[in-house]
Amino acid sequence: MTSVLDLIGNTPLVEVTRIDRGPCRLFLKLESANPSGSLKDRPARTMIEAAEADGRLKSGGTIVEATAGNTGLGLALVGGRKGYRTLLVVPDKMAREKVLHAKAMGAEVVTTRSDVGKGHPDYYQDLAEAIARRTPGAFFVNQFANPANPQAHETTTGPEILRQMDGEVDVIVVGVGSGGTLTGVGRFMRRASPKTAMILADPEGSVLAPYVETGRMVPAGSWAVEGIGEDFVPPNADLGLLSQAFAIPDAESFACARDLLRAEGVLAGSSSGTLLAAALRYCRAQATPKRVVSLVCDSGAKYLSKVFNPIFLAQEGWSHPDRHGTVRDVVVSRYSEGTAVVVRPEDNLRTVFARMRSADVSHVPVVDASGHVVGLVDESDVLAALITARDDPNAAFARPVEEVMVTRLETISADAPIADLLPLFRKDYVAIVMDGDQFLGVATRLDLINYFRIAI
């Protein structure tokens, strides 16, 4: 091999053995083993090479694309090796890890709104197309309608699956983002293995599963899973290849991704959780054995701040579904058990700042050795100490917390009604929430807003 691009494709296939699959055998193709960590490396290379061949992309040109992340990473990988500039337009719900990965490979990233639909100038596809029109030498990839996208899967992914399964595949479960995987693999199987059924795994809120099941377009909702699900039918998505569709809630998708890691040791992303959830629903409903294949679309390393972050799960209301209208509900929207950030009175301000920065919080309770809350320190306290000792910031950072913390605390019972928080917030207090005599966490205005967001 002469290049990292030679490592694209020929990914391994593993069998799921430690999760209940009913009477079926379930296999996962680990597309996370591709160089940038996802199956999108395949169409990225094919689309760039096709544009080079027909002259749409010339030396010194710019690759422009709208992406939920993985296609962009694949384009940055391939484009970077070939010397092109890569500019990606991404929705603002995209995981931070993917944005950082793309930038680290040299891509330029433009973030836009995820709450608008096709036809709006800020919609990520419309914005990418507009940027391409005004950029000299730009090639707008348009994975949603580019025929080289499904071609990549028709010529590589589909044949690999059939070969690795020794020619015996009853069902393949896929998701649809751009439609390339469904259409490419589906076309190949229709020709090479007509008995193989294609099944759609779709996030709840996407229009695709309802359309497959009923033939009617429904209003699009919202979903947290990245990379699959749409508010329109992409031109590249041949939904006629599908025999069935499952709509999977976000909470189930995220839980399946975590179960896959714990049970099988496979670190997979949120869309892979959707595919696994649909595959398991299908398998468990069968009366006779079937050989089922699905995909690990990308690595879960790209979603450590979401899928595998207990605080994010709690903020979305998935860890604590039962709500009673008490202050406890507001606190668990930020904290999962045991994760409240605290400092000791003897800790210095450097420690306080490090914990604020790593946990992305502005207030830190001060807890003594017996577990009692004795103070509160916030970013203004740290800043005041630094300004006072501006000639010697090291000395300021070395000061113990007990010298600068606020000791007049406003505590509130975790079982108090949520309305009891409002008088504290009107006085600009941060509420110290106690569960009996045990510190549970702090409650801020932002926590209360997040609580109401989840409740809607």
N, C-alpha and C positions, 0 to 999 in steps of 0.2 A: 504494500500500500504506500502511496506517495503523498496522500493528503488526508486530513481528517474527514473530508467529504466522502472518502472511500468507505467510511464506517457507517454511512447512512444505510439503513435497511438491514435485512437478514437478522432481525431481532429474535430473541428466544421466546419460546412458548412454554408456560408452566401450568400445571394442573392445580386447581383449588381442592384441597383435601380436608381442611380443618373447619370449614364452614358448611352448615347444612345445605345440601344441594338437591334434596329430594332424591328421586331415582336417577338423576342425570349425572353425567360427567361434565365438568365445567373447566375450560382452559382459558388462560389469559395470555395475550400476546403483549410482551413487554416493550411497547414503543418508547417507554421512558429510557431505554438503552441507547437511543439515537444520540448523536453528539451533543445537541443542545437540550436534550432531555425530553423530546416529544415526537409524536408521529408527524408533526408538521414539517420536519426536516425533509421528508420525502417530496411533498409538493413544492416546497420552497426551491429545492434544487431544480426540479423539472420545469417550474414556471420561469425561473431565471434563464435556464438553458434554452427554453423555447423562444424567449424574447431575444436572446442573443442571436439565435439562428435566423429569425425573421427580421432582424434589424431594429426592433423596437427599443432595444437596450444596447447602447454603444459605449465604448471606452470613455470613462469619465462621467458616465451618466449617474442619475439618482434613482434609487428604488423607493417608491412611495406605496405604503399600504395601510389600510384600516385593519386592525387586529385586536383580538382579546388577549394577545400576548404571544402565544406559541408560534403562530405563523411568522410574526415579527421576529422572534428569536431565530427561527430557521432562516429567514431572509437575511438577518444580520450576520449569521454564521456564514452562509454561502456567499452573500454579497461582499462581506469583508475579505474572504479568501480570494475573491476575484477582483478586488480593488474598487468596488462601487461605494458611493455614499448611500446610506439607508436612513429613511425618514419614516417613522411609524406614528400613526394616530391611534390612540388607545382610549377606551372608556375609563372613567374615573373609578370604577369598581374593581379594576384590575389589581391583582395582588402586587404588593410593593416589591416582592422578590423578583418578579418578572420584569418590572420596570428597571430595577437595578442591574439585572442580568443583561438586558438589551443595551443599556447605556455602557456597561463594562465592555461590551463587544464593539463599541464605537457607534451604535445607532443613535440618532436624534429622536427624541420622544416628545410628541405633542399630546397632552391630555385634554380630553373633552368630556362633555356631559354624557351620563348613561341614562338620563331620565327623559330623553327625547327620542322620537321615532324617525324612521326614514322620511326624507323630504325636508327635515329641519336642517338649517345650515350648520348646526353644531353636532348633528348626528355623525358618528365617527366615520362612516363610509362616505357620506356627502362631503365632509370636511377634507378627507384624504383626497378625494377626486378633485376638489377645488384647488388644493395645494399643488397637486400634480399638474393641473392646467397652467398654473402661473410659474412653475419651476422649469427653467430651460433644461432640456436633456432628461426630463423625468419620465420614468416608466411607471404607470399606475398598475400595480399587479392585479388588483380586483379578483382575489381568490374566489369570490362568490359566483363569478361568471367565467373565469378563466378555464378553458377546456383542458389545459395541462394539469390542473389540480386533480380531477378524477383520473386522468390518464396515469398519474404517478401511482395511484392505488390499484388501478386495473392491471398495470404491468409489474408491480412489485408486491404490494401488501396481499392482494388476493391470492396470487400464485404461491407465496410463501406459506400462507395459512393452509391451503389445500395440501401442499407438500408435507408440512409439519404434522398434519392430521392424518397422513397416509391415505388421503383421498376420501375420508369419511367425516363429513361435517353436516349435521342436521340443521343447525341454527347459528347465525352470527348476529350478535347484539352490538349495535353501533349507535353513536350519537350523531347529531347534525349541527354543525356550526356553519360551515360554508357548503356542506353537502358532498365534498370530494370523497370522503371515505365511503359513505353509503353508496354513492353512484359508481365509483371505481370498483370497489370490492363486489358490489351487487351485480354489475355488468359482467365481471369475470365469472362469478359463480353461476349466473344464469346460463352462461355458455359452457363452462367446464364442469359444473355440478348442479344441474337444474333442481335437484331435490332440496338444496340448501335454502332455508328461509331466512330472510333478513328482517330483524326486529329493531324498532326504534326505542332508544332510551332518551327521554326528553325531560328537562326540568319543568316542574309545575309552574305555570305562568307563561311558558312558551306557547306559540300558536300551532306548533307542528303536530304534536300528539293528538290534540282534538281534531285537527284537519284530517289526519290519517284515519282516525276512528269514526268520524261522522261526515267527512266531506265538507264541513262548514268552517269558515274562518271565524274565530272568536277574538275579542279584544285581548291584546297582550297584557300580561301582568308583569311582575318583576321577580327576579330570582338571583340568588347569590352565587350559584355555580358558574364558573367561568369557562368560556370556550365552546359551549354547546347551547342549543335553544335559540330561537329567533322570534322576531315580531313580524316576519314576512317569510315567504318561501323562496330561498335562494335559487337563482337560475340553475346552479350546478346540482341541486338536490332533486333527484328523480324519485319522488315519493311513491311512484307506482311500483317500485321494487320492494316495498315493504308489505309484510303480511299482518303486522300487529304493531302496536305502540303502547308504551307505558309512560305515564306522567309521574315523575318522582319528586316529592317535596325536598326542599333543600336540607332539612334536618336529617332525612333518611339518607340522602347522598353523602353528607358529611360523616354520618355515623358509619356507613358502609366503608368509606375510605379508612376510617380509624380501625374498624374491625379487620380490614384486610391487612393492615400493618401488624396488629397484635396477633392475629391468628396465622397468617401466612408469611409474615416478614416482608411484605411487598409495600414499599412506600409510594403511594399513588395520590394523584390530585383529586380535586372535587368532581370533575367530569367523569373520572374513572369510577368514583363512588356512585354516580348516577347510573353508569353502565352496569356496574356490579349489582346494584339494587334491582334493576330491571331483569338482569339475567337470573338472579335468585328467585324473583317472583315467577318468572317463566318456569324455571326448573322445578320449583316446589309445587307447581300446579299440574305437573305431568303425571300420568298414570303409567307410562312406559318409559324406559330409559332413552335418553337422547344425548348426542354429543354436541355440546354447546361451546362456542368460542366468543369471547369478547376481548376488549382491548384495555390495557393500561395506557391511556392516552398520553400522560406525561407524569413526571416525577412529583411526588408530594413535597419534595424539598422546595418547590416554588410556592408552597402554601402553608409554611410553618406558622406564619402569623395569622392564619385563618383556620384552616381545617384542623390543625393540630394545636391550636391555641385555646385553652379553656376559657380565658377571659373573653375572647371574641365570641365563642359559643354562648357564653352567659349573656353577653350584650345583645345577641340576636334572640334571646329568650329560649334557646334550645336546651340548655342545661337545667333550667328551672321552669318547666311549663306551667306549674300550678301557681296562681297568683291570688293573693288575698286582700290586696289594697292596703298593705302595710309597708312601713319603711323598709322592712326586710327585703321586699321585692325590688326596691330601688337599689339597694346595696348589691344584691346578687346580679344586677344587670351590668355591674363592672367586675365584681370579684367572683372567682370560683373558690370553694373552700380552701383555706390555707394559703391564699395567694395575696392577701393584703400586704402592702408595702409599709414597713415600719422601720424606725431607727431607735437606738438606745440613747439615753441622756448623755452618755460619755462618748458616743460617736462624734466624729468631727464633721464640719460642714462639707468637706470633700466627699465624704461617704454619703451625706444627704443628697448632694448634687448628683452623684453617680446613680443613686437609686431613682431620683426623680427622672433623670434622662433615660435610664434603661426601661423604666415602667411607664414613661410618658404621663407623669402626674405632676401636679403643681403643689400639692399638699401632702405632707407625710406625718402621721401621728408618731409621737414619742412614747414608747412603752418601756417601763422599767423591768427589772429582772423578775418581779412577781407577776408580770402580765398586765399591770394596771396602766391605763393611759394617763400620762402626767403632763403632756404638752402637745403642741402642734407647731410644726415649722413649715413655712411655705416659701415660695421663690422670692417673695418680697423681703423676708427675713434674711435670706442668704445674700440678696443684693445689697441690703442695708449694711450688712457686715463688711462687704467688699468695698462699698463706697467710703465707709468710715475709715477703713485701713487701705485706702487706694494705693499708697506708696509701698505696701507690703501685702499683696494678695495671698501669698503663701501663708502668712501669719493668720489672715482672716479665714482661709480654708481649714486651718489647723484648730480653730476654736471649737470647743465642744458644743454640741447642740443645746445643752441645758442653759448656756449663756444667752442664747438668742431666741429660744422657743417661747411661744405664747402659752401661758399657763391657765388663763381664763378660758375654760372650755364649755361648749354648749353640747351636752350629751342628750341623746334621745333613745328611747327604747325601740328595738327592732320591731316590736309588735304594735307600735303606735300607728295611728292612721296616717296616711301619706300627707293629708292636709296639714298635719302638725309641723311639717318641714317649712311651710311657707313663712311663718313668722320669723324663723331663724334666717332664712335666705333674705328677707327684707332688711335684716340688720347686717347683712354681708357676712354672716357666720358660715363656717363649714360645720356640718352636723357630725358629731362623733357618735356612731351608732353602736349601742351596747346590746348584747344578747344576755340578759341577766347581768352578771358581773364580768362577762367576757367581752372583749373588744371584737366587733364584727367587721367594721370598716368605716369609711367616711362617705357621706352623701353630699353631693354638690348640685348646683342648678343643672349642670350638664347631665348628671346621672338621672335627674327627674325628667328632663326632656327625653332622654333615651328610653326611659320606662314608658312614657306615653307613646313614643314612636312604635315600640314593640306591641303595645296594646291595641293599636289601630287595626 
